[in-house]
Amino acid sequence: MTTLRLLSASGDLSDATLNDSGGYARPTSPLRSRVAYAAAHVVPRTHADNTPGQPADIDWDATLAFRRNVYSWGLGVADAMDTAQRNMGLDAAATRELIARSAEVAREEGGSVVVGVNTDHVAETHISLDAVVDAYVSQLEFTEEQGAGPVLMASRHLARVAESPDDYRRVYRAVLERATTPVVLHWLGPAFDPELQGYFTSTSLSTSGAPDDWQTASEVLLEIIGENPSKIAGVKMSLLNAESEISVRERLPEGVRMFTGDDFNYVSLIGDSQVGRRSYSDALLGAFAAITPVASAAIQALDADDHEAYRRILGPTEELSRQVFAAPTFYYKTGVAFLSWLNGHQPAFQMVGGLHSARSLPHLSRIVELANASLALENPELARERWHGMLKLNGLDA
């Protein structure tokens, strides 16, 4: 019996049995029952100056190989989004290069790619509504030129300057008028980015400290969609609130998909099978970058109309995802990169901007424990070797 050494928050060490991998098979035909994107991270060069405030220095071979691996499992790639450290270390130049390179890989692999469109290349913190529109359109046009599907991300610039829901309607209306291909709208909640508190409503919510009013915000979102249904392919909701997602999902126009971004509740949201047109969500998840083979196997089970197998395969991963996305949630990217390293998809546990230091050893140990329990370790022996080496490096007996 091979064991894993684990570290508790109190500093105690214990052992757990190392499980075999899930032994999942790659699909032999496209996935049918759900549209699923894994929101992919970026891998820095190991010898680069990956410290806070430094420009991103990307290991393109490892970063793009990770995307090829996602495609091999039948999933699409969502790129240059918050998982790729937008607003947390991925600078404007690296973002543009990532989008161009990722779109090229998608063409080579025959995969589907969508990428984030934001306003984050603008250095000024406060700009006018017209400048927000111009910034969005600049990135939108570049994305369309690369042949990638646009995801219109929530803008910090817009959140700072908007004084009412009408300001959101105005900006989104102007940007959507310029879109030449349907876009996915992205509603990112404040757990992922505190600067987006009160998005789609007004700055009064973000400055008062009041909780997000998702009911009011969802009305604004649905009005924006209702004005432009032909311009909108779907909505990605990342509020970590299943009730809000289901509420909006049930009211979407025909042809507009709901892509769950709820890394706490995705098993039921994707797998819902009640009778009705709006009975499930598709997926655009950072969690699926961490558990790609498991996610693929689960959707293959849905393709076979085996909902019991779907829950048996994917169900255990939700506790792992909740650990990866634990508060402060915006540091979930560290867990995604950590699992990528454990699973052999990058040579070192490093991240742009030094973000690999954002989680404690006990937190990472719990990720190891839950990944082992949910059969999300693709090569268990390699994961064990790397994790035990990390413990020894930190003066712990492994």
Disulfide bonds with the S-S distance in Angstrom:
none
